[in-house]
Amino acid sequence: MTTATPTGRTKVDLKDPADLLAAIPYILGFHPENSVVVFGQKGPDRKGQGLTMRVDLPPPALEKDQARDLAIRLAVTGHTGATVAVVGGGSPNPAGRPPRRRFLRRLESSLAEYGIPLLHSLWVPSITEGARWRCYRDQACGGVLPDPGKSVVAAVITREGHITRESRAEVERLFEAGPPETLARRADLLTRLADPPWGNDAPVEAGLAEVNAALARVERGDHAITDEQAVRLAWALSLVEVRDACLLTAVPAGSRLARVAEGLWLSLARELPEPESAEALCLKAHAAYIRGDLASAGMALARAIEVDPEHRMAGLLTAALDGMLAPSEVAGIVLRQRAEEPPVLGLRPSGGTE
């Protein structure tokens, strides 16, 4: 089958099951454990790349519900086939058959209800060099995983500047709040600031200049954020016009501006106090969504809703993610907006606090 790197810029043909399994951490952005990974396929010949989904392996009591949910997600997004990989979930039985066979049967049955064939189903205990993988349908089908770090997908991902984490928990930690004393100090500063730090004249222009200056600092490798910069950026992102301009930095996915901006949003997600951090978390989620990193997008949105349960943008993006709106469609919305409103953010400083 053919899959794509998270940016969607590079297509990679993975004909060997071992190559597909070895590529999973680099497609997801982390090494999964006790997971089911579903590769959707599209088109009448089922050769078109669809969505990639990862969920935790369900407990026995929830197998039917999980199987039905995965099937519905593929059906409503126009998929015509699926390949499934189970990572972990136990050990083979004495006859060498892989674990979680009942769940695979239930998933295949649920897919069939929507006319979606399960084309291939694989199992591997972990995605590590030398791990023995097996097929569910054919006991003679199996082999040994190559070094995932030396795969074609790994090389492409590294070239595109992405980092693959060791676990999902490691990705979640990226969105944790920063040092409590720092955040408390900044929250106090924001509370005592009744008006924008740059005054009430042309606040949107001043806010855009602030973000442009921050982008320039990040591009230079300066990721430190002072209290003054944090306060000014929090004010800037609170302006809807500034935040909407920030959304435009996510396209085209993988561009220099998109990478620098996403790095800034991630830093601000940790450096801003609550509830101001929700804006940065949503911008990070939006950028990750557009480049196809749905796992990171979902984690950032979950954290944004935890910070601000009523945040409108977080709710809209979560609904899009739950509804399996394709990253290309989200990017299309942004591209149409760019056509109507020329981007005002870039990588050259245009004022603000240096």
C-alpha positions, 0 to 999 in steps of 0.5 A: 500500500501507499502511505504518506509522511505527516506533512503529506508531501512525500508518498512512500510505497510500502509493499512489504508488511514488515515495512508497513509495521516498521513505519508506524511510529514515524507515521503516528509520531510516536511508538504505540503500545497495546494499540490498533492502527487502521490504515484506510484505503480509498478508490475503486481499486483501494489503492488510494491513501486514506486516513490512519487511525490509532486507538487503544486496544479495547477491553473485552467488554468494549470490543464490539463498540470499538469495532463499530466505531472504527467501521463507522469512521471509515464508512462516513469518510468514503473508504473502500478498504482497510489494513489493520495492525495490532501492536501488543495486546498479549502473546501468541497462543501455543499454536503460534496464532496472534492475540486479540483474534476475537476483536479482529473478527468483530472489526472485520464483521463491522467493516463488512456491514458498511461494505468495507473489506479488511484487506490485511491484518497484522500483529506485532508485539512491539515495533522494534528491530527483530520483533517477530510479526504475524498475519492473522489469516495465514499462519505461514505469513510472518517474519522479523521486523527490520530496524524501524530507524533505518526505514525509508519513512524514518529517513523521510520524516527526519529530513522533513524535520519531525521528531518521533517520540518513544511513547504516546505519554511522551507526546502528552507531556509536551502539552503540560503546563510550565513551572507553576511559579512562572505561570502564577507570576505571569497570571498576576501580571495579566490580571493587573493589566486592564488595557493592552500593553501597547495601548489602545491605538491600533491593537490588532496591528500591534498584536501582529507585530508582537507575533512577528517578532516572536516568530523571528526570535524562534527562527533564530533559535531563541526559544526563551520567553520572558515575562514581558513577552509572555504577557504581550503575546497572551494579549495578542492571541486574545484578539480574534483578528490576530489569532485568525492570522496565526491560523494562516501560518499552518499552510502550506504544511511543512513550509519554513513558516509553518514549522517555526510557527508551530514551534512557537505555539507549542512553547506558548502552550507551556509558557502562558498561564490558564486560560490564556494557554488555550489559544496557543494549544488550539493553534498548535492543534490546528497546525498538527491537524493540517500536517496530518498529525492527528494524534498530537492534534487530539492531545493538544485539543484535549488539553485546551478543553481542560484549560477552557471547557467553553473555548469555541475554537477548541470545540470546533476543531474537536468536532472536525477531528471526531467527524474525521474531516480530512487534513486536506479539507481543513487546509483547504479552508485555510487556503481559501481564507488566505486567498481572501485575506493576504497573510500578514505574518512572516519570518521577518521582524516587523516590530514588537518586543525583542 
